[in-house]
Amino acid sequence: MSELRTPEEYTDRLIQSYQRFIDSLALLEPEEYTSPCLPDGWTPVATVAHVAFWDDYQRRRMEAALTGAWAEQMPRPAEDNDTRAAVDGSRTWEDVLAEADANRQKLVDFSRGLTREQIATVYREGGQERPVLQILLEQMSRHAREHSQTIASYCGSWQRWGRAGFRQFYARQSWNFLDTISALSEQTCLTVPVVGEWSVRDTLTHVLVWDEYCYALAKQWPTVELATLAPWVEGNLDDLNERLMAEKAGMGMIDLLDGLVTVHRRILRCYDKLPDEAIQTVAEYGWGQKDTLMGVLYTFASHTAEHAAHLYEARRDGVLQG
C-alpha cells in the first residue's frame, strides 16, 4: 500500500495523469482514431471510451462506499473490457472524448471534495476491509498513465513509421525548428523572452543539449553504457537543464546553429548505419526507462516540435520581430 496522500495531492495526480493521456492522443492523426493499431487490436477511440468508462464506474463505486453501502455490493460490469472495446470502436471520436473529459472532471471534483479521513477509512470489499478510496484514487491516476504510455509507444513505433518514414519525420522536426528563427536579428534572439525568461538563444541551447544526449545514445545503441549518460541523467530535470545550458554560455549564435545542424546529422548518420533489428531493440536509456531507439528519438523530436511551436507562436503574436 502506498503512503496516504492529501486530497489535494490525489486530485493533482488525477489531473496530471489525464492531461498526459490527452497529450498522447494529440500525437495521433485523425485517420488513426479508428485503426486497430493498439495491443489486442484496440482502436484509440475504444481506449478513450475505456478510460471514460472506468473513471465513471470507480467514482460511483467510491461514492457508494461513502454512503455506507459495502463496496462489494456494487455490481461488476456485465461485459469485459474487450467486449466493450469492440462496441466502442465504432463510436465517434468527438463523443468519446467529450465523455472522457466529463467523467475525469467528475472524478477530479469528487476527489477534491474528500477529507483525508474519508480516504483513509476502511470499507468492506471482497470479504476484506480495506481503504477502498485510497486504493482507487491511486489506481485511476495510474490507469490513465498506463494508457497514455500505450498510445505514446504506438506513436513512436516501427509499426507506425517504418524505417524511411521515421527518418523523414525526424529530419523534418529539426529543420522546422531551425526555420522558426529565419530572418530574426541576433539582438532579438539574445534579448527577447519567448518561453518564460528564456530567449530564442536559450531555447536553441536547450534543444541542443538534449540532441547531444540523443547522439550519445544513438552512437552506442543498443549496447548503452549508462555511465556515459551521467551528464544528462544525474539530478533533477530543472538542475540538469540549468547546468547543461550554463556549460554553453560562451557559445555565440553561429556556433549554436552549427552545433544543432551537426549533431542532427550525426544522429541521422548513426540511424542510417544501424540495422532494422537494432533500431527496434529495447534498451535502457537513463532514469530507469527503457524503449527502442525509435521511441527515444520520437520523444525528443516531439520535444523539439513543442519548442518550435513556442517560437512560431511568438512570431505570430508579434513577440519576435526581425
N, C-alpha and C positions, 0 to 999 in steps of 0.2 A: 504494500500500500504506500503510495506516495504521501509526502507530508501535506498536512492540511493547509490550504491557502485561504486568503481572504476572498470574500465575494467579488471585490474589485479585480483581484488577480485572475480569478476564474473567468470573469467577464472579458477582461482584456485578452486572455488566451483564446476565448471563443471568437472574438472579433478578428484577431490577428490570423488565426488559422483559416478562417473563412476568406479573409482578404487574400491570403496566399493561394487558396483554391481558385478564387476569381481571377487572380493574376495569371495562373497557369492556363485557365480557359482562354484568356486573351491571346495566347500564343497559337491558338488553332485557327485554321481557315474555315469559313462557313461550310464549305463542302465536306469538311471532316466531321461536322457535328453528328451526322447520322451514319458515319462509317464505322463498321465493326472492327476498329483498329486497336482496341484495348484488350488486356488479358481476358480470356474466356469469351472473346467475341463481343464484349460490351461496346456500345457506342458512347461517345461523350455525352449525348443527350440523356442516355439512360443513367450514366454516372451522376449527372447533376440531379436527376429525379431521385436517385438512390440517396444522395446526401440530404435532399429535401425531406424524403420520407422518414429517415431515421432522426433527423432533427425534430420533426413533429412528434414522432412516436415516443422518443425518450423524454421529451419535455412533458408530454402528457403522463408518462409513467412517473416522473418526479412529482408532478402536481398531485397525482393520486396518493403518493406516499405522504405528502404534506397534509392531506385531508384526513389522514388516519387510516385510509384503505391500505391493506397489505399490498406491497408492490407485486407480490407473486400472483395476485388476483387479476392483474392487468392482462387481458387476453393477448397472446402472441399473434403476430401477423399470420393471416391464413395462407399466404403464399411466401415462398422463399425468394431470396434476392434475385436469383437467375430468372425465375418466372416473371417477376415484376420487371426486370430489365428487358426481357423480350417484348413486353407490352409497352413499356415506356419508350422504347427505341423509336416508336412511330409518332411520338408527341412532338409538338413544335418546340424549337429552341427557346423562343420568347416565353412560352407558357411555363416550361420547367424552370427557367432561370428566375422568372418572377416568383414562382412558388418557393424556390430555394432561398431567394433573398428574404421573402416574408417569413419563412419558417426559421431561418437563422436569427432574424431580428426578434422574433417571439422568444427564442431560446435565450438570446442575449438579455432581453428585458426581464425574463424570468430569473436569470442568474443575478442580475443587478439588484433585484428585489429581495434576495435571500439574506439571511443573517449567517454569521459563522457557526452559530449553534445549530441551526437547521441543517447546514451542510454536514456537520459532524455527527448528527443524530443517526442512530442505527434503526433500520427498518427491516421487517422480516421479508425475506425473499429466498426462494429456492430451499426452504427448510432451514435457513440460517438467518441470523440477524447481522446486518452489515450496513455501513454508511452508504446507502444506495446513491444519494445525491452526489457525494464526493466522487464515487466511482464513475457515475455517468457524466458528470461535468468534465472530468479528465478524459473520459473515453470520447466525448463528442468533439473536443479540441483535437485529439489525436486522429479521429476518424476523417475530419476534413483535411488534415495534413497528409494523411496516407493517400487520399485520392488526388490531392494536388500533386504529390510526387509521382503517382501513376501517369497523370496527364503530362507532367513535365518530362518524364522519362520517354514517353512516346514522342513528344515534340522534338527531342534531340536524338532520335534513334535512327539507326541504319534503315530500319523498316520504312520510315517516313521519307528519308532523303536519298539513300543510296550514296555511293562514293562521290560521283560527279556533282550530284545535286547539292550535297552538303558543302563541297568545296566552293561552289558558286555562291551559296548563301553566305558562307563565312567571309569570303573576299568582299562581297557586297557591303557587309556591315562596316568593315574597316574603311572602305572608300567613302561610304555615306557619311561616316563620322568626320573624315577629313574635309568633305565638301561643306560642312557646316561653317567653316571659318573662311571660306573663299572670299577674297576682296576685303577682309577686315584688316584694319591697320594694326601694327604691333602695339601701339599705345592702347587701343581698345582691348586687345587680347590680354594685356597685362593689368589693366586698371578697372574694367567694368565687372561688377559682380553679376554672376548669372545663376549660380546654384548656391543659395545661402551666401556665404562670403567668398565662395570660390569664383575666380576669374576664368576666362577661357584657358589661359595657360595652366591654371590649377587642374582644370578638367582634363586637358590633354595629358598632363603629368600623371594624374590618377589612372587614366586608361593605359598609359604606357607601362606603369609599374606592374599592372595585372596582366598585360600582354607578355611582359617578361616572365612572369610566373608561368603562363601557358607555354612559353617556349622552353622553360626549364623542364616542364613535364613532357612536352612533345618530343624533345631530343632524347629522352630516356625511355619512352613508352614502348612496351608495357611493363618493363622492369624499372620501377621508380625507386631511387634511393631517397627515402623520406628526409634524411639529414640535409640533403641539398635544398630542400624546400623551406628550411628554417626561417630564412628572411621574410617569407610571406605568411607563415602559418603559426609562428610562436607569438602569442599575445592576443589581446582582444582586437577586434577589427578597427576600431577608431584609432587605437595606438599604432597599429600597423600602417594604416593609411598616412597618419601624420609622419611617422618615421620614414617610410618609403619615399614619400613626396619630398620630405626635407633633404633627403640624400641627393635629390636632383635640383636643388635650389639654384645651383650655379649654371644650369643649362639655359641657353637662350632659345628663342622660338624656332630658329632654323634647326638647331640641334635636336630639339624635341620632335619636330616634324620628321626629321631624318630618322630619329630613333623609332618612331611609330611605323614608318614605312619599312624600315629594315627588319624590325622584329616580326612584323606581319609576314614579310616574305620568307623569313626563316621558319616560321611556324608552318606555312604552306609547303615549304620545301621538305620539312620533316614529314608532314602529312602525305605528300606525294611519294615519298620513299617507303612508307610503311605498307605492308601487305594488308589486304582487307581484314584478315583474321585479327591482326594486331590492333587495328583501329577499333574493332568491336570487342576486344578483350577488356574485361573489368579489372581495374587496379585501384589501389588506394592512392589518393591524391592530396592528402592532408586533412586535418581536422577530424580524422577518423572516418572520412567519407570515401565511398567507392563509386566508380562509374566507368563507362567506356571513355576513350579519348574523345569520340564524337560528342558524347554527352557533356563532358567538361568544356570542350570548345564551344558548344552550343550555349551553355550557361554564360560564359564570358562574352560571347558575341552578343547575347541578349543584353548583358550589362553595358556593353559599348553602345548598343542601339538606344538604350534608355538615356544615356548621356548625350547622344546625338539629338534625341528628341528635345532634351532640355535646351540645347543650343539653337535648334531650329525654332523653338517656341520663343526664345529670347530675341531672335531676329524678327520673327513675325510680329512680336509685340513692340518692336522698336527699341528694345533694351540694348541690343547690339546694332550698331550702325557703322558702316565703313569709315 
